Amino acid sequence: SLVFEMSDAQETVRAALKQKSGGGGLRPLRRIFNQMNAAGGTLTRDEFKQGLQDYGVDVPASAFDGLFKVFDRNHDNEIQLEEFFRTIKENLNDSRKDLIRQAF
């Protein structure tokens, strides 16, 4: 399983789920979301954590809250399918873009 620091959490989860989905198409990502989602509709914190573990992504407790907030874009304590898609499919986040700009 993958163990990581919070600074790399989003990229690690994104890469792992894209790999598991066979390249990150929407249909396989929807299947992953549905497999994580026991009750239907949205992912709770527990479903998200368990789902990541099921896919071999070991999130330390110290990093999980921050990671959940990245996926929970509207901050309602649940992850909707659209939020899940957008977070997995988006390019580099703004903080990563700023680091690259500073380096060059």
N, CA, C and O atoms as a GROMACS GRO file, in nm:
protein
  416
    1SER      N    1   0.084  -0.119   0.000
    1SER     CA    2   0.000   0.000   0.000
    1SER      C    3   0.088   0.125   0.000
    1SER      O    4   0.206   0.120   0.035
    2LEU      N    5   0.027   0.234  -0.040
    2LEU     CA    6   0.101   0.359  -0.050
    2LEU      C    7   0.087   0.439   0.079
    2LEU      O    8  -0.024   0.459   0.128
    3VAL      N    9   0.198   0.482   0.134
    3VAL     CA   10   0.198   0.569   0.251
    3VAL      C   11   0.263   0.700   0.208
    3VAL      O   12   0.364   0.698   0.139
    4PHE      N   13   0.204   0.813   0.249
    4PHE     CA   14   0.253   0.940   0.198
    4PHE      C   15   0.235   1.052   0.300
    4PHE      O   16   0.163   1.037   0.398
    5GLU      N   17   0.301   1.162   0.273
    5GLU     CA   18   0.286   1.284   0.351
    5GLU      C   19   0.170   1.366   0.294
    5GLU      O   20   0.134   1.348   0.177
    6MET      N   21   0.112   1.454   0.374
    6MET     CA   22  -0.002   1.532   0.329
    6MET      C   23   0.031   1.615   0.206
    6MET      O   24  -0.055   1.634   0.121
    7SER      N   25   0.153   1.665   0.195
    7SER     CA   26   0.188   1.749   0.081
    7SER      C   27   0.172   1.675  -0.051
    7SER      O   28   0.150   1.738  -0.155
    8ASP      N   29   0.183   1.544  -0.050
    8ASP     CA   30   0.170   1.464  -0.171
    8ASP      C   31   0.040   1.385  -0.176
    8ASP      O   32   0.018   1.308  -0.269
    9ALA      N   33  -0.047   1.403  -0.078
    9ALA     CA   34  -0.165   1.319  -0.066
    9ALA      C   35  -0.256   1.325  -0.188
    9ALA      O   36  -0.294   1.221  -0.241
   10GLN      N   37  -0.290   1.444  -0.233
   10GLN     CA   38  -0.382   1.456  -0.346
   10GLN      C   39  -0.323   1.391  -0.470
   10GLN      O   40  -0.392   1.318  -0.541
   11GLU      N   41  -0.197   1.418  -0.498
   11GLU     CA   42  -0.134   1.361  -0.617
   11GLU      C   43  -0.123   1.210  -0.606
   11GLU      O   44  -0.141   1.140  -0.706
   12THR      N   45  -0.093   1.159  -0.488
   12THR     CA   46  -0.080   1.015  -0.468
   12THR      C   47  -0.214   0.945  -0.488
   12THR      O   48  -0.222   0.843  -0.556
   13VAL      N   49  -0.319   1.001  -0.427
   13VAL     CA   50  -0.452   0.943  -0.442
   13VAL      C   51  -0.497   0.950  -0.588
   13VAL      O   52  -0.549   0.853  -0.643
   14ARG      N   53  -0.476   1.064  -0.650
   14ARG     CA   54  -0.514   1.081  -0.790
   14ARG      C   55  -0.444   0.976  -0.878
   14ARG      O   56  -0.508   0.910  -0.960
   15ALA      N   57  -0.314   0.962  -0.860
   15ALA     CA   58  -0.238   0.866  -0.942
   15ALA      C   59  -0.284   0.723  -0.916
   15ALA      O   60  -0.299   0.644  -1.010
   16ALA      N   61  -0.306   0.688  -0.789
   16ALA     CA   62  -0.346   0.551  -0.755
   16ALA      C   63  -0.483   0.518  -0.814
   16ALA      O   64  -0.503   0.409  -0.868
   17LEU      N   65  -0.578   0.611  -0.803
   17LEU     CA   66  -0.712   0.584  -0.854
   17LEU      C   67  -0.716   0.584  -1.006
   17LEU      O   68  -0.791   0.507  -1.066
   18LYS      N   69  -0.636   0.671  -1.068
   18LYS     CA   70  -0.628   0.668  -1.215
   18LYS      C   71  -0.570   0.535  -1.262
   18LYS      O   72  -0.617   0.477  -1.359
   19GLN      N   73  -0.467   0.488  -1.192
   19GLN     CA   74  -0.406   0.360  -1.229
   19GLN      C   75  -0.508   0.247  -1.212
   19GLN      O   76  -0.521   0.161  -1.300
   20LYS      N   77  -0.581   0.247  -1.101
   20LYS     CA   78  -0.679   0.142  -1.075
   20LYS      C   79  -0.795   0.147  -1.175
   20LYS      O   80  -0.860   0.046  -1.201
   21SER      N   81  -0.821   0.266  -1.230
   21SER     CA   82  -0.933   0.280  -1.323
   21SER      C   83  -0.891   0.254  -1.467
   21SER      O   84  -0.972   0.263  -1.559
   22GLY      N   85  -0.765   0.220  -1.487
   22GLY     CA   86  -0.718   0.191  -1.622
   22GLY      C   87  -0.693   0.317  -1.704
   22GLY      O   88  -0.705   0.313  -1.826
   23GLY      N   89  -0.659   0.427  -1.640
   23GLY     CA   90  -0.625   0.548  -1.712
   23GLY      C   91  -0.709   0.668  -1.676
   23GLY      O   92  -0.680   0.779  -1.720
   24GLY      N   93  -0.813   0.649  -1.597
   24GLY     CA   94  -0.885   0.764  -1.545
   24GLY      C   95  -1.005   0.810  -1.625
   24GLY      O   96  -1.047   0.925  -1.610
   25GLY      N   97  -1.061   0.725  -1.710
   25GLY     CA   98  -1.184   0.762  -1.778
   25GLY      C   99  -1.297   0.780  -1.678
   25GLY      O  100  -1.289   0.729  -1.566
   26LEU      N  101  -1.402   0.851  -1.716
   26LEU     CA  102  -1.511   0.880  -1.623
   26LEU      C  103  -1.587   0.754  -1.582
   26LEU      O  104  -1.623   0.741  -1.465
   27ARG      N  105  -1.611   0.663  -1.672
   27ARG     CA  106  -1.688   0.542  -1.637
   27ARG      C  107  -1.616   0.459  -1.530
   27ARG      O  108  -1.678   0.422  -1.431
   28PRO      N  109  -1.485   0.430  -1.547
   28PRO     CA  110  -1.416   0.356  -1.440
   28PRO      C  111  -1.409   0.434  -1.308
   28PRO      O  112  -1.416   0.374  -1.200
   29LEU      N  113  -1.395   0.566  -1.316
   29LEU     CA  114  -1.393   0.646  -1.192
   29LEU      C  115  -1.530   0.642  -1.125
   29LEU      O  116  -1.538   0.640  -1.002
   30ARG      N  117  -1.637   0.642  -1.203
   30ARG     CA  118  -1.772   0.630  -1.145
   30ARG      C  119  -1.785   0.495  -1.074
   30ARG      O  120  -1.845   0.487  -0.967
   31ARG      N  121  -1.729   0.388  -1.133
   31ARG     CA  122  -1.734   0.256  -1.072
   31ARG      C  123  -1.659   0.257  -0.938
   31ARG      O  124  -1.707   0.200  -0.840
   32ILE      N  125  -1.542   0.320  -0.935
   32ILE     CA  126  -1.466   0.330  -0.811
   32ILE      C  127  -1.547   0.405  -0.706
   32ILE      O  128  -1.557   0.360  -0.591
   33PHE      N  129  -1.605   0.518  -0.744
   33PHE     CA  130  -1.686   0.597  -0.652
   33PHE      C  131  -1.801   0.512  -0.597
   33PHE      O  132  -1.826   0.510  -0.476
   34ASN      N  133  -1.871   0.441  -0.686
   34ASN     CA  134  -1.985   0.359  -0.644
   34ASN      C  135  -1.942   0.244  -0.554
   34ASN      O  136  -2.016   0.206  -0.463
   35GLN      N  137  -1.824   0.189  -0.576
   35GLN     CA  138  -1.774   0.081  -0.490
   35GLN      C  139  -1.740   0.134  -0.351
   35GLN      O  140  -1.756   0.063  -0.252
   36MET      N  141  -1.695   0.257  -0.343
   36MET     CA  142  -1.664   0.319  -0.213
   36MET      C  143  -1.792   0.357  -0.140
   36MET      O  144  -1.793   0.367  -0.017
   37ASN      N  145  -1.898   0.378  -0.212
   37ASN     CA  146  -2.020   0.440  -0.164
   37ASN      C  147  -2.122   0.335  -0.121
   37ASN      O  148  -2.192   0.278  -0.205
   38ALA      N  149  -2.130   0.308   0.008
   38ALA     CA  150  -2.220   0.204   0.059
   38ALA      C  151  -2.366   0.246   0.059
   38ALA      O  152  -2.454   0.165   0.029
   39ALA      N  153  -2.393   0.371   0.092
   39ALA     CA  154  -2.531   0.416   0.112
   39ALA      C  155  -2.592   0.481  -0.012
   39ALA      O  156  -2.714   0.499  -0.018
   40GLY      N  157  -2.511   0.516  -0.108
   40GLY     CA  158  -2.564   0.582  -0.227
   40GLY      C  159  -2.559   0.733  -0.214
   40GLY      O  160  -2.572   0.787  -0.105
   41GLY      N  161  -2.540   0.800  -0.326
   41GLY     CA  162  -2.542   0.946  -0.329
   41GLY      C  163  -2.407   1.010  -0.308
   41GLY      O  164  -2.347   1.060  -0.404
   42THR      N  165  -2.358   1.011  -0.187
   42THR     CA  166  -2.234   1.080  -0.155
   42THR      C  167  -2.145   0.988  -0.071
   42THR      O  168  -2.191   0.889  -0.014
   43LEU      N  169  -2.017   1.025  -0.064
   43LEU     CA  170  -1.924   0.951   0.021
   43LEU      C  171  -1.910   1.021   0.156
   43LEU      O  172  -1.885   1.142   0.162
   44THR      N  173  -1.926   0.946   0.262
   44THR     CA  174  -1.897   0.998   0.395
   44THR      C  175  -1.747   0.989   0.419
   44THR      O  176  -1.674   0.929   0.339
   45ARG      N  177  -1.701   1.047   0.527
   45ARG     CA  178  -1.559   1.036   0.563
   45ARG      C  179  -1.518   0.890   0.576
   45ARG      O  180  -1.414   0.849   0.524
   46ASP      N  181  -1.599   0.811   0.646
   46ASP     CA  182  -1.565   0.671   0.669
   46ASP      C  183  -1.562   0.592   0.538
   46ASP      O  184  -1.473   0.510   0.517
   47GLU      N  185  -1.659   0.615   0.451
   47GLU     CA  186  -1.661   0.546   0.322
   47GLU      C  187  -1.539   0.582   0.238
   47GLU      O  188  -1.480   0.496   0.173
   48PHE      N  189  -1.503   0.710   0.239
   48PHE     CA  190  -1.387   0.755   0.161
   48PHE      C  191  -1.260   0.690   0.214
   48PHE      O  192  -1.179   0.638   0.137
   49LYS      N  193  -1.242   0.692   0.346
   49LYS     CA  194  -1.122   0.633   0.405
   49LYS      C  195  -1.116   0.483   0.377
   49LYS      O  196  -1.011   0.432   0.336
   50GLN      N  197  -1.226   0.413   0.398
   50GLN     CA  198  -1.229   0.269   0.372
   50GLN      C  199  -1.207   0.240   0.224
   50GLN      O  200  -1.138   0.145   0.189
   51GLY      N  201  -1.268   0.321   0.138
   51GLY     CA  202  -1.251   0.302  -0.006
   51GLY      C  203  -1.107   0.318  -0.050
   51GLY      O  204  -1.057   0.241  -0.132
   52LEU      N  205  -1.039   0.418   0.004
   52LEU     CA  206  -0.897   0.437  -0.028
   52LEU      C  207  -0.815   0.317   0.019
   52LEU      O  208  -0.728   0.268  -0.053
   53GLN      N  209  -0.844   0.269   0.139
   53GLN     CA  210  -0.773   0.152   0.191
   53GLN      C  211  -0.798   0.031   0.101
   53GLN      O  212  -0.706  -0.046   0.073
   54ASP      N  213  -0.922   0.015   0.055
   54ASP     CA  214  -0.956  -0.097  -0.034
   54ASP      C  215  -0.878  -0.090  -0.165
   54ASP      O  216  -0.851  -0.193  -0.227
   55TYR      N  217  -0.842   0.030  -0.206
   55TYR     CA  218  -0.764   0.048  -0.329
   55TYR      C  219  -0.613   0.056  -0.303
   55TYR      O  220  -0.536   0.092  -0.392
   56GLY      N  221  -0.572   0.024  -0.180
   56GLY     CA  222  -0.430   0.017  -0.149
   56GLY      C  223  -0.366   0.150  -0.117
   56GLY      O  224  -0.243   0.162  -0.123
   57VAL      N  225  -0.446   0.250  -0.084
   57VAL     CA  226  -0.393   0.382  -0.050
   57VAL      C  227  -0.410   0.400   0.101
   57VAL      O  228  -0.521   0.419   0.150
   58ASP      N  229  -0.300   0.394   0.174
   58ASP     CA  230  -0.301   0.403   0.320
   58ASP      C  231  -0.281   0.548   0.362
   58ASP      O  232  -0.171   0.602   0.350
   59VAL      N  233  -0.387   0.611   0.409
   59VAL     CA  234  -0.381   0.752   0.447
   59VAL      C  235  -0.361   0.763   0.597
   59VAL      O  236  -0.446   0.718   0.674
   60PRO      N  237  -0.248   0.822   0.641
   60PRO     CA  238  -0.229   0.841   0.784
   60PRO      C  239  -0.337   0.933   0.843
   60PRO      O  240  -0.385   1.024   0.776
   61ALA      N  241  -0.373   0.908   0.967
   61ALA     CA  242  -0.476   0.988   1.032
   61ALA      C  243  -0.443   1.137   1.027
   61ALA      O  244  -0.532   1.220   1.012
   62SER      N  245  -0.314   1.170   1.038
   62SER     CA  246  -0.272   1.311   1.039
   62SER      C  247  -0.295   1.380   0.904
   62SER      O  248  -0.301   1.503   0.898
   63ALA      N  249  -0.307   1.304   0.797
   63ALA     CA  250  -0.326   1.362   0.664
   63ALA      C  251  -0.469   1.350   0.613
   63ALA      O  252  -0.507   1.418   0.518
   64PHE      N  253  -0.548   1.265   0.675
   64PHE     CA  254  -0.679   1.235   0.618
   64PHE      C  255  -0.773   1.355   0.615
   64PHE      O  256  -0.839   1.378   0.514
   65ASP      N  257  -0.781   1.432   0.723
   65ASP     CA  258  -0.874   1.546   0.726
   65ASP      C  259  -0.843   1.645   0.614
   65ASP      O  260  -0.933   1.694   0.547
   66GLY      N  261  -0.716   1.675   0.595
   66GLY     CA  262  -0.677   1.766   0.488
   66GLY      C  263  -0.711   1.711   0.352
   66GLY      O  264  -0.757   1.784   0.264
   67LEU      N  265  -0.687   1.582   0.332
   67LEU     CA  266  -0.720   1.518   0.205
   67LEU      C  267  -0.870   1.520   0.181
   67LEU      O  268  -0.914   1.550   0.070
   68PHE      N  269  -0.948   1.490   0.282
   68PHE     CA  270  -1.094   1.492   0.268
   68PHE      C  271  -1.141   1.631   0.226
   68PHE      O  272  -1.230   1.644   0.141
   69LYS      N  273  -1.084   1.735   0.286
   69LYS     CA  274  -1.121   1.872   0.252
   69LYS      C  275  -1.091   1.905   0.106
   69LYS      O  276  -1.164   1.981   0.043
   70VAL      N  277  -0.982   1.850   0.052
   70VAL     CA  278  -0.949   1.872  -0.089
   70VAL      C  279  -1.058   1.816  -0.179
   70VAL      O  280  -1.098   1.879  -0.277
   71PHE      N  281  -1.107   1.696  -0.146
   71PHE     CA  282  -1.212   1.633  -0.226
   71PHE      C  283  -1.349   1.695  -0.199
   71PHE      O  284  -1.431   1.706  -0.290
   72ASP      N  285  -1.375   1.736  -0.075
   72ASP     CA  286  -1.505   1.795  -0.036
   72ASP      C  287  -1.503   1.944  -0.069
   72ASP      O  288  -1.488   2.028   0.020
   73ARG      N  289  -1.518   1.974  -0.195
   73ARG     CA  290  -1.501   2.111  -0.245
   73ARG      C  291  -1.603   2.210  -0.189
   73ARG      O  292  -1.571   2.328  -0.173
   74ASN      N  293  -1.725   2.165  -0.160
   74ASN     CA  294  -1.825   2.258  -0.108
   74ASN      C  295  -1.835   2.253   0.045
   74ASN      O  296  -1.920   2.320   0.103
   75HIS      N  297  -1.748   2.176   0.109
   75HIS     CA  298  -1.734   2.170   0.255
   75HIS      C  299  -1.862   2.134   0.327
   75HIS      O  300  -1.896   2.192   0.430
   76ASP      N  301  -1.936   2.034   0.271
   76ASP     CA  302  -2.058   1.988   0.337
   76ASP      C  303  -2.038   1.855   0.410
   76ASP      O  304  -2.134   1.790   0.450
   77ASN      N  305  -1.913   1.815   0.427
   77ASN     CA  306  -1.875   1.691   0.495
   77ASN      C  307  -1.916   1.565   0.421
   77ASN      O  308  -1.928   1.458   0.481
   78GLU      N  309  -1.936   1.575   0.291
   78GLU     CA  310  -1.962   1.461   0.205
   78GLU      C  311  -1.896   1.489   0.071
   78GLU      O  312  -1.875   1.605   0.033
   79ILE      N  313  -1.862   1.383  -0.001
   79ILE     CA  314  -1.803   1.399  -0.133
   79ILE      C  315  -1.905   1.354  -0.237
   79ILE      O  316  -1.942   1.237  -0.241
   80GLN      N  317  -1.950   1.449  -0.320
   80GLN     CA  318  -2.041   1.416  -0.430
   80GLN      C  319  -1.959   1.359  -0.546
   80GLN      O  320  -1.838   1.380  -0.554
   81LEU      N  321  -2.026   1.289  -0.635
   81LEU     CA  322  -1.961   1.231  -0.752
   81LEU      C  323  -1.889   1.338  -0.832
   81LEU      O  324  -1.776   1.316  -0.876
   82GLU      N  325  -1.951   1.454  -0.853
   82GLU     CA  326  -1.889   1.562  -0.930
   82GLU      C  327  -1.761   1.611  -0.863
   82GLU      O  328  -1.661   1.636  -0.931
   83GLU      N  329  -1.763   1.625  -0.731
   83GLU     CA  330  -1.643   1.667  -0.658
   83GLU      C  331  -1.532   1.564  -0.675
   83GLU      O  332  -1.416   1.600  -0.695
   84PHE      N  333  -1.568   1.438  -0.666
   84PHE     CA  334  -1.472   1.329  -0.683
   84PHE      C  335  -1.408   1.334  -0.821
   84PHE      O  336  -1.286   1.329  -0.835
   85PHE      N  337  -1.492   1.346  -0.925
   85PHE     CA  338  -1.442   1.356  -1.063
   85PHE      C  339  -1.349   1.475  -1.080
   85PHE      O  340  -1.238   1.462  -1.132
   86ARG      N  341  -1.395   1.592  -1.035
   86ARG     CA  342  -1.316   1.714  -1.055
   86ARG      C  343  -1.180   1.705  -0.986
   86ARG      O  344  -1.080   1.750  -1.042
   87THR      N  345  -1.177   1.650  -0.866
   87THR     CA  346  -1.052   1.642  -0.792
   87THR      C  347  -0.956   1.541  -0.856
   87THR      O  348  -0.835   1.566  -0.860
   88ILE      N  349  -1.007   1.430  -0.903
   88ILE     CA  350  -0.922   1.330  -0.968
   88ILE      C  351  -0.874   1.380  -1.104
   88ILE      O  352  -0.758   1.358  -1.140
   89LYS      N  353  -0.961   1.446  -1.180
   89LYS     CA  354  -0.930   1.481  -1.318
   89LYS      C  355  -0.856   1.614  -1.334
   89LYS      O  356  -0.797   1.637  -1.439
   90GLU      N  357  -0.859   1.701  -1.232
   90GLU     CA  358  -0.799   1.833  -1.249
   90GLU      C  359  -0.649   1.825  -1.265
   90GLU      O  360  -0.586   1.727  -1.226
   91ASN      N  361  -0.594   1.927  -1.323
   91ASN     CA  362  -0.449   1.937  -1.336
   91ASN      C  363  -0.389   1.978  -1.203
   91ASN      O  364  -0.457   1.971  -1.100
   92LEU      N  365  -0.266   2.019  -1.202
   92LEU     CA  366  -0.200   2.058  -1.078
   92LEU      C  367  -0.280   2.161  -1.003
   92LEU      O  368  -0.339   2.252  -1.062
   93ASN      N  369  -0.284   2.147  -0.870
   93ASN     CA  370  -0.354   2.247  -0.790
   93ASN      C  371  -0.273   2.376  -0.784
   93ASN      O  372  -0.156   2.378  -0.822
   94ASP      N  373  -0.334   2.483  -0.738
   94ASP     CA  374  -0.272   2.615  -0.739
   94ASP      C  375  -0.141   2.620  -0.660
   94ASP      O  376  -0.046   2.685  -0.702
   95SER      N  377  -0.136   2.551  -0.545
   95SER     CA  378  -0.014   2.555  -0.466
   95SER      C  379   0.102   2.489  -0.540
   95SER      O  380   0.216   2.535  -0.532
   96ARG      N  381   0.074   2.382  -0.613
   96ARG     CA  382   0.179   2.318  -0.693
   96ARG      C  383   0.221   2.409  -0.808
   96ARG      O  384   0.340   2.419  -0.839
   97LYS      N  385   0.125   2.476  -0.871
   97LYS     CA  386   0.158   2.570  -0.978
   97LYS      C  387   0.247   2.682  -0.926
   97LYS      O  388   0.342   2.722  -0.992
   98ASP      N  389   0.216   2.732  -0.806
   98ASP     CA  390   0.298   2.840  -0.746
   98ASP      C  391   0.441   2.791  -0.720
   98ASP      O  392   0.537   2.864  -0.743
   99LEU      N  393   0.455   2.669  -0.670
   99LEU     CA  394   0.590   2.615  -0.647
   99LEU      C  395   0.669   2.606  -0.777
   99LEU      O  396   0.788   2.638  -0.780
  100ILE      N  397   0.604   2.563  -0.883
  100ILE     CA  398   0.673   2.554  -1.012
  100ILE      C  399   0.713   2.692  -1.062
  100ILE      O  400   0.825   2.712  -1.110
  101ARG      N  401   0.622   2.789  -1.050
  101ARG     CA  402   0.652   2.927  -1.093
  101ARG      C  403   0.772   2.982  -1.015
  101ARG      O  404   0.860   3.045  -1.072
  102GLN      N  405   0.776   2.956  -0.882
  102GLN     CA  406   0.886   3.005  -0.800
  102GLN      C  407   1.019   2.942  -0.840
  102GLN      O  408   1.123   3.006  -0.834
  103ALA      N  409   1.014   2.815  -0.880
  103ALA     CA  410   1.136   2.745  -0.918
  103ALA      C  411   1.196   2.800  -1.047
  103ALA      O  412   1.317   2.794  -1.067
  104PHE      N  413   1.112   2.853  -1.133
  104PHE     CA  414   1.159   2.904  -1.262
  104PHE      C  415   1.145   3.055  -1.266
  104PHE      O  416   1.180   3.117  -1.367
   0.00000   0.00000   0.00000
